[in-house]
Amino acid sequence: MKSVVICCSQRFKAEMQEWREALEHQHDISIVLIPDFRWHSKKCIRSPEHRRLKSRSYRRAIPGLVRGHLDKIRKVDVVFILNINGYMGTNTTLELGAAHILGKLICAYEHDKEEPCREILIDKIVKTPSALARLLR
């Protein structure tokens, strides 16, 4: 049984939930962890990061959220980067680097066409939850 953490921009919150639900129904995956975007409103999610950072409460929450998600990466077997349209933000880039340093298998939804330094850290491209589950068998 393998465990997976999904890393993505909060703009992909809905898609992340779909992947999580699909992966949780796979027999070979024991646990699926995701970032904690529950408290983020739709308005917050649609706003660019520089606008979100104007909120004092958002800035106060960031360190705990980042450290919490990095701890999830430390505990799992596989890191899945949900980079729709190739988008990978700053926090996801940080998580990708952490996963690499920790020796995790790193899968992504798409190739990174913007940054070669990120692309070389991706081990496999995976387009569906069932394909990811097959890879982990």
Secondary structure by P-SEA (a helix, b strand, c coil): cbbbbbbccccaaaaaaaaaaaaaaccccccccccccccccccccccccccccccaaaaaaaaaaaaaaaaaaacccbbbbccccccccaaaaaaaaaaaaaccbbbbcccccccaaaaaacccccccaaaaaaaac
